[in-house]
Amino acid sequence: MAHHHGTSEHGTVIDPVCGMSIDPSTAAASRAYEGRIYYFCSAHCAATFGADPA
């Protein structure tokens, strides 16, 4: 059985800061902005997003 890094039965999302593909269920952090939830690979990416979400 093949294992595909970063995938899950729920699918993956893209970290809007670094572009990394991540599983939302194991994301290091998430932030809500303009009615949407964004997921991040690390606290650093979440902090970068928080400083300038637009």
C-alpha positions in Angstrom: 0.0 0.0 0.0 1.5 3.4 -1.0 1.7 6.2 1.5 1.2 9.7 0.2 2.9 12.3 2.4 0.5 15.1 3.5 -2.7 13.4 2.4 -5.7 12.2 4.4 -9.2 11.1 3.9 -10.2 14.7 4.4 -7.8 16.0 1.8 -5.1 18.6 2.1 -4.9 22.3 2.2 -2.2 24.8 1.2 -0.5 26.9 3.8 -1.1 30.5 2.4 2.3 31.7 3.7 4.8 29.1 2.5 2.7 27.1 0.0 3.2 23.8 1.8 0.5 21.1 1.4 -0.7 20.1 4.8 -3.4 18.0 6.4 -5.9 20.3 8.3 -6.3 17.7 11.1 -2.6 17.8 11.9 -1.9 21.5 11.1 0.3 23.3 13.6 -2.1 26.3 13.7 -5.2 27.8 12.1 -6.6 31.3 11.9 -9.9 32.6 10.8 -9.9 35.6 8.4 -12.9 37.1 6.5 -15.1 34.1 7.3 -12.6 31.5 6.2 -10.3 29.2 8.1 -6.6 29.0 7.1 -4.3 26.3 8.2 -0.5 26.5 8.8 2.4 24.1 8.9 4.0 26.0 11.7 3.5 28.7 14.4 5.9 30.9 12.4 3.7 30.8 9.3 0.6 31.5 11.4 2.3 34.5 13.0 3.4 35.8 9.6 -0.2 35.5 8.4 -1.5 37.2 11.5 0.8 40.2 11.0 -0.6 40.8 7.5 -3.5 38.5 6.5 -4.4 40.4 3.4 
